[in-house]
């Protein structure tokens, strides 16, 4: 049974937790160049932070990164060398933030300005693909 979630696909499991699974890839540089039009985005080692659902009103933004996160940190997980991660979470609404040197990268906002929201359901898996592209220009 396949359901669509806010930022990925949802599959039904038989488990007491839900699972957030995903991959992080990086896209950098001049994407207008004909050399880069068909470039393959590479997975990268990063640390994924899972916060309670967080709105932009409760953080600060410096350039393209978010700082001073006031929401509760629920968990964090490191990606493998391919940029893949997997984490078990209780049912609930969460925000996905990627740790960078000077703050956190957020791949998307919803219409309520929540930082990369994801809904986790008990016994389910949500798949996300996060493209870090704040150093890219088109």
N, C-alpha and C positions, 0 to 999 in steps of 0.2 A: 504494500500500500504506500503510495507516494503522496506527500503533501508538500506544498511550498511554504517556507517560512520567510521572515522578513529579509533574510540575507543568504538563503541557501535552500537546500533540500531537506526534507524531514522524513525519516523512516521510523516505523514502529518496531520496538524491541520488547523483550520481556526482562526487565531489570528495574531496580528500585531508583536508579538515577537516570538522568538524561546524559547524552554525550555531545560535546561540541568538538567537531573534528574539522581541520582545515589545512590550508597551505598559504604561505606568505611568499610572494615574489616581488622583486624590485624592478622598477622601470626607471631609468635615469637618462639624462642628456637630451640632445636634440633629436626629437622624433620626426622632424620635418625633413631631415636628410634622407635621401633615397637609400643610403646604406642601412638605416635603422628601421625602415618600413616593415621589414619581415623579421626583425630581431626577436629572439626567443627570450622571454623573461625568465630570470634565474631565481630559484629558491634561495633562501638566505637564513642563517642562524639568527634568531631574534627571541626575545622574551615577550610572551603574550600575557597581558594583565587582564583579568576579568573582574570588573567592578559591578556593584549593584547598578541598575539602570541610572545613567548619569546624563544630566541635561547641561547644555552649554552655559546656562546661568550659574552653574556651581563649579565652574573651572575658569582658568585664565588661558588666553591664547597668545602665544608669542610667535610671530611669523606663521609658520604652518604647523606648529606643534602646540599641544595642550600641556599646561602645568597646573600645579596647585589643585589636584583632584580632591574634592571634599567628600565624595561618596566612599562607601566602605569597600575596601579591597576584599574580594571573595576568594580569589585564587590566582595563581600564575603558573605558567608552564613554558618551558623552552622548546623551541622547534628543533628538529633534526637538521642535518646539513642540506636537506632538500627543501627546508622550510615547512615541513609538515608537523602538525601537532594534534594531540587528542587529549581531552580532559573530561572527567565525569563531574557533573554539576547537579545540584538539586533543582527541581522544577522552579522556574522563575524567569524574570526579565533581567537581562544583564547587558553591560556595555563591554565591547572588545577594544582594548587599547594596546598599541605596540610600542614597547620601550625603545626610545632613541636616546642619543647622548644628552640632549638638552630638553627632554620632555617626552611626550607621547604622541605618536601618530594615530590618527583616526581616519579610517578609510571612507566612512560615510556618516551622514546624519539622516534621521527620519524627518517627517514633516512637522514633528513637535520639537525639533532640535535636540533630540537625544543622540548621544555619541554612539555610533555603530551598535544599534540595538540588536539583540538576539533573544528569541523566546525559546527556552529549554523546557521540554515536557518530559515527565517521568516516562521511562521506557522508550525514549526516542533518540535519534541521532540528527543533529543539524550539521550540514556541511557548509563551510564558507571558504571563499578564495579572496584573499586580501592582496591588493596590488599597492605597494608603496611607490607613490609617484610624485611626491612633493618636490623632487629635484629634476623633474621632467618638464620640457617645454615643447609645445607643438606648433 
